[in-house]
């Protein structure tokens, strides 16, 4: 199919109470209109034209990473006028699909069905829905044979027409040449004083075309965003859809209403996700992974049989098999943990590699470090990697034992099998199989008396 797509994204969104253009408000950490563009791209069209207006260049500048064309609607004169601006660079041949930048959850299969019916000879496709309360929507007016005749907007509808429950989503597809001919005939003699795209339906009927409708499977497919309440409602619906898909794939969700996926989440078998887990960017979980409550994973790759305990953060890191992390651990970017690594409570690891079987059990900071196998890092250990101007690396060999409350001042190398005594500050390289100590001599004063408060 010779398909072109026009996405309307020019509205101000006054009820959002924000200086940000409405279509740039985020759902699942991504602008509303980007969801629509991603769905449009999945249809493999020849062209995608996004019509912008309010906010000037903010919208195209924010979304410059997307492969689309841009058309400006300098004055917001209605949906028909907006589509006309988008049609400027659209070729005459082929099918045009009209989508909306503030309607982010329309399903790909629904749009494919719409394109199928719209591609029939002498036919255009229209996406509709039947709502228990159609207030505010344009009504689909049919004749006694059930054939679509026109769309009447709420403000222009008669009392009888307001009783119609079938509503217009605004999403339609039509032959490009025919659509262009109808757009130039639009008039703005209506309650809003705007050029309605919906008027092309009656024009199509008058030209002998059949308007064939496709009904959205769920109302949220056609729900738009006009205020923060509606945005929050669609966010929950989006997350509910994700939760259902995850459970269908075998993931155990302790509470499906308390998970947020703000990117792509791929999971293996027998994965368990506790409450309030958040996934951002691209996250891949292996088999038998258990994520505890209140954890955040961003751009992370997690191996098999990993246990991430509550209140932990894994950010742009790779976690090997059979690892245990947390609780209250923070794994920062460019960290790579090999297999059987343990990162305990209140441990922060940044830009470091930790080899098989090593343990950093609690209350430690490991930064800019290359750590070998079977290393034990005692509580309160710090790799002092920053001198106020530059970062330096700490090298720790295999089978090293670092006692509690130690500071390793980089750049420094601790060779295989070395032991660092508790409470040491290490500023020089330590050779293998050596014990390194750096402590002040303990002094005891037997006649010392503890101070007491003076009476007031």
TORKOL-4160 file (C-alpha; in steps of 0.2 Angstrom, whole numbers, padded with zeros to 4 digits, m for minus):
456
<pt num="1" X="0000" Y="0000" Z="0000"/>
<pt num="2" X="0006" Y="0017" Z="m0005"/>
<pt num="3" X="0003" Y="0025" Z="0013"/>
<pt num="4" X="0006" Y="0042" Z="0020"/>
<pt num="5" X="0002" Y="0047" Z="0038"/>
<pt num="6" X="m0003" Y="0064" Z="0044"/>
<pt num="7" X="m0001" Y="0067" Z="0063"/>
<pt num="8" X="m0010" Y="0082" Z="0070"/>
<pt num="9" X="0000" Y="0089" Z="0085"/>
<pt num="10" X="m0003" Y="0108" Z="0084"/>
<pt num="11" X="m0014" Y="0111" Z="0099"/>
<pt num="12" X="m0010" Y="0121" Z="0114"/>
<pt num="13" X="m0018" Y="0111" Z="0127"/>
<pt num="14" X="m0024" Y="0125" Z="0138"/>
<pt num="15" X="m0032" Y="0113" Z="0151"/>
<pt num="16" X="m0015" Y="0105" Z="0154"/>
<pt num="17" X="m0010" Y="0121" Z="0163"/>
<pt num="18" X="0007" Y="0121" Z="0157"/>
<pt num="19" X="0019" Y="0130" Z="0145"/>
<pt num="20" X="0024" Y="0114" Z="0137"/>
<pt num="21" X="0015" Y="0110" Z="0121"/>
<pt num="22" X="0002" Y="0096" Z="0125"/>
<pt num="23" X="0009" Y="0083" Z="0114"/>
<pt num="24" X="0026" Y="0084" Z="0123"/>
<pt num="25" X="0019" Y="0079" Z="0140"/>
<pt num="26" X="0025" Y="0062" Z="0144"/>
<pt num="27" X="0016" Y="0045" Z="0145"/>
<pt num="28" X="0028" Y="0031" Z="0151"/>
<pt num="29" X="0042" Y="0043" Z="0151"/>
<pt num="30" X="0040" Y="0047" Z="0132"/>
<pt num="31" X="0031" Y="0062" Z="0124"/>
<pt num="32" X="0013" Y="0058" Z="0119"/>
<pt num="33" X="0016" Y="0061" Z="0101"/>
<pt num="34" X="0031" Y="0050" Z="0100"/>
<pt num="35" X="0020" Y="0035" Z="0105"/>
<pt num="36" X="0009" Y="0040" Z="0090"/>
<pt num="37" X="0024" Y="0042" Z="0078"/>
<pt num="38" X="0031" Y="0025" Z="0084"/>
<pt num="39" X="0014" Y="0016" Z="0080"/>
<pt num="40" X="0014" Y="0025" Z="0063"/>
<pt num="41" X="0031" Y="0019" Z="0059"/>
<pt num="42" X="0026" Y="0001" Z="0063"/>
<pt num="43" X="0014" Y="0003" Z="0048"/>
<pt num="44" X="0029" Y="0006" Z="0036"/>
<pt num="45" X="0022" Y="0021" Z="0027"/>
<pt num="46" X="0031" Y="0031" Z="0013"/>
<pt num="47" X="0029" Y="0047" Z="0023"/>
<pt num="48" X="0025" Y="0053" Z="0040"/>
<pt num="49" X="0021" Y="0072" Z="0042"/>
<pt num="50" X="0018" Y="0079" Z="0059"/>
<pt num="51" X="0008" Y="0095" Z="0060"/>
<pt num="52" X="0014" Y="0107" Z="0074"/>
<pt num="53" X="0010" Y="0124" Z="0079"/>
<pt num="54" X="0009" Y="0129" Z="0098"/>
<pt num="55" X="0026" Y="0131" Z="0105"/>
<pt num="56" X="0034" Y="0135" Z="0088"/>
<pt num="57" X="0050" Y="0124" Z="0085"/>
<pt num="58" X="0050" Y="0116" Z="0103"/>
<pt num="59" X="0040" Y="0101" Z="0096"/>
<pt num="60" X="0051" Y="0097" Z="0081"/>
<pt num="61" X="0067" Y="0101" Z="0091"/>
<pt num="62" X="0062" Y="0089" Z="0105"/>
<pt num="63" X="0059" Y="0075" Z="0092"/>
<pt num="64" X="0072" Y="0078" Z="0080"/>
<pt num="65" X="0079" Y="0061" Z="0083"/>
<pt num="66" X="0063" Y="0054" Z="0074"/>
<pt num="67" X="0063" Y="0051" Z="0055"/>
<pt num="68" X="0047" Y="0062" Z="0051"/>
<pt num="69" X="0043" Y="0077" Z="0041"/>
<pt num="70" X="0036" Y="0093" Z="0049"/>
<pt num="71" X="0023" Y="0105" Z="0044"/>
<pt num="72" X="0018" Y="0121" Z="0053"/>
<pt num="73" X="0000" Y="0126" Z="0057"/>
<pt num="74" X="0004" Y="0144" Z="0062"/>
<pt num="75" X="m0015" Y="0148" Z="0066"/>
<pt num="76" X="m0026" Y="0134" Z="0074"/>
<pt num="77" X="m0041" Y="0135" Z="0063"/>
<pt num="78" X="m0047" Y="0118" Z="0065"/>
<pt num="79" X="m0043" Y="0100" Z="0061"/>
<pt num="80" X="m0048" Y="0101" Z="0043"/>
<pt num="81" X="m0036" Y="0116" Z="0041"/>
<pt num="82" X="m0022" Y="0106" Z="0051"/>
<pt num="83" X="m0023" Y="0091" Z="0039"/>
<pt num="84" X="m0023" Y="0103" Z="0024"/>
<pt num="85" X="m0006" Y="0110" Z="0031"/>
<pt num="86" X="0000" Y="0092" Z="0032"/>
<pt num="87" X="m0005" Y="0088" Z="0015"/>
<pt num="88" X="0006" Y="0101" Z="0007"/>
<pt num="89" X="0021" Y="0089" Z="0005"/>
<pt num="90" X="0010" Y="0073" Z="0002"/>
<pt num="91" X="0010" Y="0065" Z="m0015"/>
<pt num="92" X="m0007" Y="0064" Z="m0024"/>
<pt num="93" X="m0007" Y="0045" Z="m0026"/>
<pt num="94" X="m0010" Y="0033" Z="m0012"/>
<pt num="95" X="m0019" Y="0032" Z="0005"/>
<pt num="96" X="m0018" Y="0045" Z="0019"/>
<pt num="97" X="m0021" Y="0040" Z="0037"/>
<pt num="98" X="m0024" Y="0054" Z="0049"/>
<pt num="99" X="m0019" Y="0052" Z="0067"/>
<pt num="100" X="m0018" Y="0063" Z="0082"/>
<pt num="101" X="m0003" Y="0067" Z="0093"/>
<pt num="102" X="m0013" Y="0067" Z="0109"/>
<pt num="103" X="m0021" Y="0050" Z="0106"/>
<pt num="104" X="m0007" Y="0038" Z="0111"/>
<pt num="105" X="m0014" Y="0021" Z="0114"/>
<pt num="106" X="m0022" Y="0017" Z="0097"/>
<pt num="107" X="m0017" Y="m0002" Z="0093"/>
<pt num="108" X="m0008" Y="m0006" Z="0078"/>
<pt num="109" X="m0020" Y="m0020" Z="0073"/>
<pt num="110" X="m0034" Y="m0008" Z="0074"/>
<pt num="111" X="m0026" Y="0004" Z="0062"/>
<pt num="112" X="m0021" Y="m0011" Z="0050"/>
<pt num="113" X="m0040" Y="m0016" Z="0050"/>
<pt num="114" X="m0045" Y="0002" Z="0046"/>
<pt num="115" X="m0032" Y="0003" Z="0032"/>
<pt num="116" X="m0039" Y="m0013" Z="0025"/>
<pt num="117" X="m0057" Y="m0007" Z="0024"/>
<pt num="118" X="m0051" Y="0010" Z="0018"/>
<pt num="119" X="m0042" Y="0003" Z="0003"/>
<pt num="120" X="m0057" Y="m0005" Z="m0004"/>
<pt num="121" X="m0063" Y="0003" Z="m0020"/>
<pt num="122" X="m0074" Y="0019" Z="m0018"/>
<pt num="123" X="m0072" Y="0018" Z="0001"/>
<pt num="124" X="m0065" Y="0027" Z="0015"/>
<pt num="125" X="m0061" Y="0021" Z="0033"/>
<pt num="126" X="m0067" Y="0029" Z="0049"/>
<pt num="127" X="m0063" Y="0023" Z="0067"/>
<pt num="128" X="m0078" Y="0025" Z="0078"/>
<pt num="129" X="m0083" Y="0019" Z="0096"/>
<pt num="130" X="m0099" Y="0017" Z="0105"/>
<pt num="131" X="m0098" Y="0025" Z="0122"/>
<pt num="132" X="m0111" Y="0025" Z="0137"/>
<pt num="133" X="m0108" Y="0043" Z="0138"/>
<pt num="134" X="m0104" Y="0051" Z="0121"/>
<pt num="135" X="m0104" Y="0069" Z="0128"/>
<pt num="136" X="m0092" Y="0080" Z="0119"/>
<pt num="137" X="m0089" Y="0069" Z="0104"/>
<pt num="138" X="m0095" Y="0071" Z="0086"/>
<pt num="139" X="m0109" Y="0059" Z="0083"/>
<pt num="140" X="m0110" Y="0046" Z="0068"/>
<pt num="141" X="m0126" Y="0049" Z="0059"/>
<pt num="142" X="m0132" Y="0034" Z="0049"/>
<pt num="143" X="m0148" Y="0032" Z="0037"/>
<pt num="144" X="m0161" Y="0019" Z="0040"/>
<pt num="145" X="m0151" Y="0006" Z="0032"/>
<pt num="146" X="m0136" Y="0009" Z="0044"/>
<pt num="147" X="m0125" Y="0018" Z="0031"/>
<pt num="148" X="m0115" Y="0032" Z="0037"/>
<pt num="149" X="m0121" Y="0049" Z="0031"/>
<pt num="150" X="m0111" Y="0062" Z="0040"/>
<pt num="151" X="m0103" Y="0067" Z="0057"/>
<pt num="152" X="m0111" Y="0080" Z="0068"/>
<pt num="153" X="m0101" Y="0089" Z="0081"/>
<pt num="154" X="m0108" Y="0090" Z="0099"/>
<pt num="155" X="m0111" Y="0109" Z="0098"/>
<pt num="156" X="m0120" Y="0108" Z="0082"/>
<pt num="157" X="m0130" Y="0092" Z="0086"/>
<pt num="158" X="m0149" Y="0092" Z="0088"/>
<pt num="159" X="m0156" Y="0084" Z="0104"/>
<pt num="160" X="m0160" Y="0068" Z="0094"/>
<pt num="161" X="m0142" Y="0067" Z="0087"/>
<pt num="162" X="m0135" Y="0070" Z="0105"/>
<pt num="163" X="m0144" Y="0053" Z="0109"/>
<pt num="164" X="m0133" Y="0044" Z="0097"/>
<pt num="165" X="m0120" Y="0033" Z="0106"/>
<pt num="166" X="m0108" Y="0030" Z="0091"/>
<pt num="167" X="m0094" Y="0043" Z="0091"/>
<pt num="168" X="m0081" Y="0049" Z="0080"/>
<pt num="169" X="m0063" Y="0046" Z="0085"/>
<pt num="170" X="m0056" Y="0058" Z="0072"/>
<pt num="171" X="m0045" Y="0044" Z="0065"/>
<pt num="172" X="m0048" Y="0041" Z="0046"/>
<pt num="173" X="m0040" Y="0035" Z="0030"/>
<pt num="174" X="m0044" Y="0041" Z="0013"/>
<pt num="175" X="m0037" Y="0042" Z="m0005"/>
<pt num="176" X="m0025" Y="0056" Z="m0005"/>
<pt num="177" X="m0031" Y="0065" Z="m0021"/>
<pt num="178" X="m0049" Y="0064" Z="m0015"/>
<pt num="179" X="m0045" Y="0070" Z="0003"/>
<pt num="180" X="m0036" Y="0085" Z="m0005"/>
<pt num="181" X="m0051" Y="0089" Z="m0015"/>
<pt num="182" X="m0063" Y="0089" Z="0000"/>
<pt num="183" X="m0051" Y="0099" Z="0011"/>
<pt num="184" X="m0051" Y="0114" Z="m0001"/>
<pt num="185" X="m0070" Y="0114" Z="0000"/>
<pt num="186" X="m0072" Y="0115" Z="0019"/>
<pt num="187" X="m0081" Y="0130" Z="0027"/>
<pt num="188" X="m0081" Y="0136" Z="0044"/>
<pt num="189" X="m0099" Y="0141" Z="0046"/>
<pt num="190" X="m0102" Y="0132" Z="0063"/>
<pt num="191" X="m0102" Y="0135" Z="0081"/>
<pt num="192" X="m0083" Y="0134" Z="0083"/>
<pt num="193" X="m0080" Y="0145" Z="0068"/>
<pt num="194" X="m0067" Y="0131" Z="0063"/>
<pt num="195" X="m0064" Y="0120" Z="0047"/>
<pt num="196" X="m0069" Y="0103" Z="0053"/>
<pt num="197" X="m0061" Y="0088" Z="0046"/>
<pt num="198" X="m0077" Y="0078" Z="0050"/>
<pt num="199" X="m0086" Y="0088" Z="0036"/>
<pt num="200" X="m0076" Y="0077" Z="0023"/>
<pt num="201" X="m0087" Y="0062" Z="0028"/>
<pt num="202" X="m0103" Y="0070" Z="0021"/>
<pt num="203" X="m0093" Y="0076" Z="0005"/>
<pt num="204" X="m0087" Y="0058" Z="0003"/>
<pt num="205" X="m0105" Y="0051" Z="0004"/>
<pt num="206" X="m0111" Y="0065" Z="m0008"/>
<pt num="207" X="m0097" Y="0059" Z="m0021"/>
<pt num="208" X="m0104" Y="0042" Z="m0020"/>
<pt num="209" X="m0091" Y="0034" Z="m0008"/>
<pt num="210" X="m0095" Y="0022" Z="0006"/>
<pt num="211" X="m0089" Y="0026" Z="0023"/>
<pt num="212" X="m0085" Y="0010" Z="0031"/>
<pt num="213" X="m0082" Y="0010" Z="0050"/>
<pt num="214" X="m0070" Y="0000" Z="0061"/>
<pt num="215" X="m0075" Y="0000" Z="0080"/>
<pt num="216" X="m0061" Y="0002" Z="0092"/>
<pt num="217" X="m0060" Y="m0013" Z="0103"/>
<pt num="218" X="m0058" Y="m0003" Z="0119"/>
<pt num="219" X="m0062" Y="0015" Z="0122"/>
<pt num="220" X="m0045" Y="0019" Z="0128"/>
<pt num="221" X="m0039" Y="0017" Z="0110"/>
<pt num="222" X="m0047" Y="0033" Z="0105"/>
<pt num="223" X="m0045" Y="0043" Z="0121"/>
<pt num="224" X="m0036" Y="0059" Z="0120"/>
<pt num="225" X="m0027" Y="0070" Z="0133"/>
<pt num="226" X="m0034" Y="0087" Z="0137"/>
<pt num="227" X="m0029" Y="0088" Z="0155"/>
<pt num="228" X="m0018" Y="0080" Z="0169"/>
<pt num="229" X="m0032" Y="0069" Z="0175"/>
<pt num="230" X="m0034" Y="0061" Z="0158"/>
<pt num="231" X="m0015" Y="0059" Z="0156"/>
<pt num="232" X="m0014" Y="0050" Z="0173"/>
<pt num="233" X="m0029" Y="0039" Z="0167"/>
<pt num="234" X="m0020" Y="0034" Z="0151"/>
<pt num="235" X="m0004" Y="0031" Z="0160"/>
<pt num="236" X="m0013" Y="0018" Z="0171"/>
<pt num="237" X="m0021" Y="0011" Z="0156"/>
<pt num="238" X="m0004" Y="0009" Z="0147"/>
<pt num="239" X="0004" Y="0001" Z="0162"/>
<pt num="240" X="m0011" Y="m0011" Z="0164"/>
<pt num="241" X="m0009" Y="m0016" Z="0146"/>
<pt num="242" X="0009" Y="m0019" Z="0149"/>
<pt num="243" X="0006" Y="m0029" Z="0165"/>
<pt num="244" X="m0007" Y="m0040" Z="0156"/>
<pt num="245" X="0006" Y="m0044" Z="0143"/>
<pt num="246" X="0019" Y="m0048" Z="0156"/>
<pt num="247" X="0008" Y="m0060" Z="0165"/>
<pt num="248" X="0003" Y="m0068" Z="0148"/>
<pt num="249" X="0021" Y="m0071" Z="0146"/>
<pt num="250" X="0023" Y="m0080" Z="0163"/>
<pt num="251" X="0029" Y="m0066" Z="0174"/>
<pt num="252" X="0023" Y="m0066" Z="0192"/>
<pt num="253" X="0017" Y="m0048" Z="0197"/>
<pt num="254" X="0014" Y="m0047" Z="0215"/>
<pt num="255" X="0002" Y="m0033" Z="0211"/>
<pt num="256" X="m0002" Y="m0029" Z="0193"/>
<pt num="257" X="m0008" Y="m0011" Z="0197"/>
<pt num="258" X="0009" Y="m0007" Z="0205"/>
<pt num="259" X="0022" Y="m0008" Z="0191"/>
<pt num="260" X="0029" Y="0005" Z="0179"/>
<pt num="261" X="0037" Y="0001" Z="0162"/>
<pt num="262" X="0044" Y="0017" Z="0154"/>
<pt num="263" X="0053" Y="0009" Z="0140"/>
<pt num="264" X="0055" Y="m0010" Z="0135"/>
<pt num="265" X="0055" Y="m0024" Z="0147"/>
<pt num="266" X="0061" Y="m0041" Z="0141"/>
<pt num="267" X="0059" Y="m0056" Z="0153"/>
<pt num="268" X="0064" Y="m0074" Z="0154"/>
<pt num="269" X="0054" Y="m0088" Z="0163"/>
<pt num="270" X="0049" Y="m0088" Z="0181"/>
<pt num="271" X="0052" Y="m0070" Z="0184"/>
<pt num="272" X="0045" Y="m0062" Z="0199"/>
<pt num="273" X="0042" Y="m0043" Z="0201"/>
<pt num="274" X="0036" Y="m0036" Z="0218"/>
<pt num="275" X="0026" Y="m0020" Z="0220"/>
<pt num="276" X="0032" Y="m0003" Z="0214"/>
<pt num="277" X="0045" Y="m0009" Z="0203"/>
<pt num="278" X="0050" Y="0004" Z="0189"/>
<pt num="279" X="0059" Y="m0001" Z="0173"/>
<pt num="280" X="0066" Y="0013" Z="0161"/>
<pt num="281" X="0074" Y="0012" Z="0144"/>
<pt num="282" X="0079" Y="m0006" Z="0138"/>
<pt num="283" X="0079" Y="m0019" Z="0152"/>
<pt num="284" X="0082" Y="m0037" Z="0150"/>
<pt num="285" X="0079" Y="m0050" Z="0163"/>
<pt num="286" X="0085" Y="m0068" Z="0163"/>
<pt num="287" X="0077" Y="m0083" Z="0170"/>
<pt num="288" X="0072" Y="m0085" Z="0188"/>
<pt num="289" X="0075" Y="m0067" Z="0192"/>
<pt num="290" X="0067" Y="m0060" Z="0208"/>
<pt num="291" X="0065" Y="m0041" Z="0209"/>
<pt num="292" X="0060" Y="m0034" Z="0226"/>
<pt num="293" X="0049" Y="m0020" Z="0231"/>
<pt num="294" X="0053" Y="m0002" Z="0226"/>
<pt num="295" X="0067" Y="m0006" Z="0214"/>
<pt num="296" X="0072" Y="0004" Z="0199"/>
<pt num="297" X="0081" Y="m0004" Z="0184"/>
<pt num="298" X="0086" Y="0007" Z="0169"/>
<pt num="299" X="0095" Y="0001" Z="0154"/>
<pt num="300" X="0100" Y="m0014" Z="0163"/>
<pt num="301" X="0104" Y="m0032" Z="0158"/>
<pt num="302" X="0102" Y="m0045" Z="0171"/>
<pt num="303" X="0107" Y="m0063" Z="0170"/>
<pt num="304" X="0099" Y="m0079" Z="0177"/>
<pt num="305" X="0095" Y="m0083" Z="0195"/>
<pt num="306" X="0097" Y="m0065" Z="0201"/>
<pt num="307" X="0090" Y="m0059" Z="0217"/>
<pt num="308" X="0088" Y="m0040" Z="0218"/>
<pt num="309" X="0082" Y="m0035" Z="0235"/>
<pt num="310" X="0070" Y="m0021" Z="0240"/>
<pt num="311" X="0074" Y="m0002" Z="0237"/>
<pt num="312" X="0089" Y="m0005" Z="0225"/>
<pt num="313" X="0094" Y="0004" Z="0209"/>
<pt num="314" X="0102" Y="m0003" Z="0194"/>
<pt num="315" X="0107" Y="0010" Z="0181"/>
<pt num="316" X="0115" Y="0006" Z="0164"/>
<pt num="317" X="0124" Y="m0009" Z="0171"/>
<pt num="318" X="0126" Y="m0028" Z="0167"/>
<pt num="319" X="0122" Y="m0041" Z="0181"/>
<pt num="320" X="0129" Y="m0058" Z="0179"/>
<pt num="321" X="0121" Y="m0075" Z="0184"/>
<pt num="322" X="0117" Y="m0080" Z="0202"/>
<pt num="323" X="0121" Y="m0062" Z="0209"/>
<pt num="324" X="0112" Y="m0055" Z="0224"/>
<pt num="325" X="0110" Y="m0036" Z="0226"/>
<pt num="326" X="0103" Y="m0026" Z="0240"/>
<pt num="327" X="0093" Y="m0021" Z="0249"/>
<pt num="328" X="0096" Y="m0002" Z="0247"/>
<pt num="329" X="0110" Y="m0005" Z="0234"/>
<pt num="330" X="0114" Y="0007" Z="0220"/>
<pt num="331" X="0123" Y="0000" Z="0204"/>
<pt num="332" X="0128" Y="0015" Z="0194"/>
<pt num="333" X="0132" Y="0017" Z="0175"/>
<pt num="334" X="0146" Y="0007" Z="0167"/>
<pt num="335" X="0146" Y="m0007" Z="0180"/>
<pt num="336" X="0148" Y="m0025" Z="0176"/>
<pt num="337" X="0146" Y="m0039" Z="0188"/>
<pt num="338" X="0151" Y="m0056" Z="0184"/>
<pt num="339" X="0143" Y="m0072" Z="0191"/>
<pt num="340" X="0140" Y="m0075" Z="0209"/>
<pt num="341" X="0144" Y="m0058" Z="0215"/>
<pt num="342" X="0136" Y="m0051" Z="0230"/>
<pt num="343" X="0132" Y="m0032" Z="0233"/>
<pt num="344" X="0124" Y="m0029" Z="0250"/>
<pt num="345" X="0115" Y="m0016" Z="0259"/>
<pt num="346" X="0120" Y="0002" Z="0257"/>
<pt num="347" X="0133" Y="m0002" Z="0244"/>
<pt num="348" X="0136" Y="0010" Z="0229"/>
<pt num="349" X="0146" Y="0003" Z="0214"/>
<pt num="350" X="0151" Y="0015" Z="0200"/>
<pt num="351" X="0160" Y="0012" Z="0183"/>
<pt num="352" X="0168" Y="m0004" Z="0190"/>
<pt num="353" X="0170" Y="m0022" Z="0185"/>
<pt num="354" X="0169" Y="m0035" Z="0198"/>
<pt num="355" X="0174" Y="m0053" Z="0194"/>
<pt num="356" X="0166" Y="m0070" Z="0199"/>
<pt num="357" X="0162" Y="m0073" Z="0217"/>
<pt num="358" X="0167" Y="m0057" Z="0225"/>
<pt num="359" X="0157" Y="m0049" Z="0239"/>
<pt num="360" X="0154" Y="m0031" Z="0244"/>
<pt num="361" X="0142" Y="m0034" Z="0258"/>
<pt num="362" X="0138" Y="m0018" Z="0266"/>
<pt num="363" X="0141" Y="0001" Z="0268"/>
<pt num="364" X="0154" Y="0003" Z="0255"/>
<pt num="365" X="0158" Y="0014" Z="0239"/>
<pt num="366" X="0167" Y="0005" Z="0225"/>
<pt num="367" X="0171" Y="0017" Z="0210"/>
<pt num="368" X="0182" Y="0016" Z="0195"/>
<pt num="369" X="0188" Y="m0001" Z="0201"/>
<pt num="370" X="0193" Y="m0017" Z="0193"/>
<pt num="371" X="0191" Y="m0031" Z="0205"/>
<pt num="372" X="0196" Y="m0049" Z="0203"/>
<pt num="373" X="0188" Y="m0065" Z="0209"/>
<pt num="374" X="0184" Y="m0071" Z="0226"/>
<pt num="375" X="0187" Y="m0054" Z="0234"/>
<pt num="376" X="0180" Y="m0049" Z="0251"/>
<pt num="377" X="0177" Y="m0031" Z="0254"/>
<pt num="378" X="0173" Y="m0026" Z="0272"/>
<pt num="379" X="0160" Y="m0014" Z="0279"/>
<pt num="380" X="0164" Y="0004" Z="0277"/>
<pt num="381" X="0177" Y="0002" Z="0263"/>
<pt num="382" X="0179" Y="0017" Z="0251"/>
<pt num="383" X="0189" Y="0017" Z="0235"/>
<pt num="384" X="0195" Y="0036" Z="0235"/>
<pt num="385" X="0194" Y="0038" Z="0216"/>
<pt num="386" X="0192" Y="0057" Z="0214"/>
<pt num="387" X="0205" Y="0070" Z="0219"/>
<pt num="388" X="0194" Y="0085" Z="0216"/>
<pt num="389" X="0200" Y="0086" Z="0198"/>
<pt num="390" X="0203" Y="0069" Z="0190"/>
<pt num="391" X="0196" Y="0051" Z="0192"/>
<pt num="392" X="0209" Y="0037" Z="0195"/>
<pt num="393" X="0207" Y="0018" Z="0195"/>
<pt num="394" X="0209" Y="0006" Z="0209"/>
<pt num="395" X="0215" Y="m0012" Z="0204"/>
<pt num="396" X="0211" Y="m0026" Z="0215"/>
<pt num="397" X="0218" Y="m0044" Z="0211"/>
<pt num="398" X="0210" Y="m0061" Z="0215"/>
<pt num="399" X="0207" Y="m0067" Z="0233"/>
<pt num="400" X="0210" Y="m0050" Z="0241"/>
<pt num="401" X="0203" Y="m0047" Z="0258"/>
<pt num="402" X="0200" Y="m0029" Z="0263"/>
<pt num="403" X="0196" Y="m0026" Z="0281"/>
<pt num="404" X="0182" Y="m0014" Z="0287"/>
<pt num="405" X="0183" Y="0004" Z="0287"/>
<pt num="406" X="0197" Y="0005" Z="0274"/>
<pt num="407" X="0201" Y="0018" Z="0261"/>
<pt num="408" X="0210" Y="0014" Z="0245"/>
<pt num="409" X="0217" Y="0030" Z="0238"/>
<pt num="410" X="0218" Y="0028" Z="0219"/>
<pt num="411" X="0228" Y="0026" Z="0209"/>
<pt num="412" X="0233" Y="0010" Z="0218"/>
<pt num="413" X="0235" Y="m0008" Z="0215"/>
<pt num="414" X="0231" Y="m0022" Z="0227"/>
<pt num="415" X="0239" Y="m0038" Z="0221"/>
<pt num="416" X="0232" Y="m0056" Z="0221"/>
<pt num="417" X="0230" Y="m0063" Z="0239"/>
<pt num="418" X="0234" Y="m0047" Z="0248"/>
<pt num="419" X="0226" Y="m0043" Z="0265"/>
<pt num="420" X="0221" Y="m0025" Z="0270"/>
<pt num="421" X="0220" Y="m0023" Z="0289"/>
<pt num="422" X="0204" Y="m0015" Z="0295"/>
<pt num="423" X="0204" Y="0004" Z="0297"/>
<pt num="424" X="0219" Y="0006" Z="0285"/>
<pt num="425" X="0222" Y="0020" Z="0272"/>
<pt num="426" X="0231" Y="0013" Z="0258"/>
<pt num="427" X="0240" Y="0025" Z="0247"/>
<pt num="428" X="0254" Y="0013" Z="0240"/>
<pt num="429" X="0253" Y="m0003" Z="0230"/>
<pt num="430" X="0252" Y="m0019" Z="0240"/>
<pt num="431" X="0261" Y="m0034" Z="0234"/>
<pt num="432" X="0253" Y="m0052" Z="0234"/>
<pt num="433" X="0251" Y="m0062" Z="0250"/>
<pt num="434" X="0256" Y="m0047" Z="0260"/>
<pt num="435" X="0247" Y="m0039" Z="0275"/>
<pt num="436" X="0246" Y="m0020" Z="0273"/>
<pt num="437" X="0241" Y="m0009" Z="0289"/>
<pt num="438" X="0240" Y="0009" Z="0291"/>
<pt num="439" X="0234" Y="0014" Z="0309"/>
<pt num="440" X="0238" Y="0026" Z="0322"/>
<pt num="441" X="0245" Y="0018" Z="0338"/>
<pt num="442" X="0232" Y="0015" Z="0351"/>
<pt num="443" X="0235" Y="0024" Z="0367"/>
<pt num="444" X="0226" Y="0021" Z="0384"/>
<pt num="445" X="0225" Y="0035" Z="0398"/>
<pt num="446" X="0220" Y="0026" Z="0414"/>
<pt num="447" X="0217" Y="0042" Z="0424"/>
<pt num="448" X="0205" Y="0050" Z="0412"/>
<pt num="449" X="0189" Y="0057" Z="0418"/>
<pt num="450" X="0174" Y="0059" Z="0407"/>
<pt num="451" X="0167" Y="0077" Z="0406"/>
<pt num="452" X="0151" Y="0081" Z="0415"/>
<pt num="453" X="0139" Y="0095" Z="0412"/>
<pt num="454" X="0141" Y="0110" Z="0422"/>
<pt num="455" X="0126" Y="0116" Z="0432"/>
<pt num="456" X="0117" Y="0131" Z="0425"/>
